[in-house]
């Protein structure tokens, strides 16, 4: 397994990921995706969308607003329960999430339970803790032209939150979808988008940050069919992660979450864990949310969330199966799996063994020699032809051909195409494979 520091170094060096606001010294828990990172991230998100939405006739897309009516978060329980256990060291005043600095405890840990672990402060090494306090992770803001100092009461009425999850934007649009396209059950609504969580202690690179992208599906089912639909979604997650994204199934583990550790809305949850460089961490979750969300919306809004079955004419509130995955967590899993070191001609080589459908570039086109106009002209012709056909094609004429290979290997380019003097004679090119380094000749027309 690769080391996290090696992946972080490659991401910065090759333009995958940069620290957020890097020029000003950064901002904890924020990361910026560079040119190659944007392409890899887009490929991952496009693969998810194609597999779960475009290739199915009962899952539809939604793109809800980030800012939502505050009643949304009251009805969902986020205002009251979306909190982590915060503990402060009385010596150095550092603050931590208690369950992340001590093994064997969970989010519901009490002050007495935490103190009994005799945990030492990771910063100063002392054992002098304050009480556990619940810290709500939602980012708060004010909507409209009212300043908090102008009128505190009025300002409080204008409080809004950056959404901590994309799910509620789906639930609040459930009735809109029913009233417009009235799909047959079971059906799903899918959304990709930003979510914001004011993490107490961001850590492990992009694994736990304050701004992330989520990909979620709310799959609406008849109440008496939730178990079979849960198993269907469970199988689809494995198919996507292993066959579409290419993660090694030996690195994916299912964790049946016990009742005391489940979210307040869940009757059953399976966490899909992954062997990251720093150890096993959650990659995604699959939850049975029952009718919790829709029933709460009905109570809070006074509007019916009933669904009328077209065949039986039966009326009921659908139950929900939710697969939810963080794009950054999946991005890191992909990089961790792809990062490879070997030796070529006695020299260490680093390359990203990315699946062809995810690699930022499918081809890199190069002239054998940059100072030969006839090779440059032919290489440009091949480059333009392939760009029109595949789009994710790059050009490289810097340095010698060996250095170009190493550079393209390190960013995961699947194959390198070299135009040489034989190309001018027979219209064939050299194709060099990233993983095997083997080279073959192929006609340009067959690319």
Secondary structure by P-SEA (a helix, b strand, c coil): cccaaaaaaaaaaacccccccccccccccbbbbcaaaaaaaaaaaaaaaaacccccccbbbbbbbccccaaaaaaaccccccccbbbbccccccccccccccccccccccaaaaaaaccccccccccccccbbbbbcccccccccccccccaaaaaaacccccccaaaaaaaaaaaaaacccccccbbbbbbbbbbbbcccccccccccccbbbbbbbccccccaaaaaaaaaaaaaaaaaccccccccccbbbbccccccccccccbbbbbccccccccccccccccccaaaaaaaaaacccccccccccccbbbbbbbbbbbbbaaaaaaaaaaaabbbbbcccbbbbbcccccccccccbbbbbcccccaaaaaaaaaaaaaaaaacccbbbbccccaaaaaaaaaaacccbbbbbccccccccbbbbbbccccbbbbbbcccc
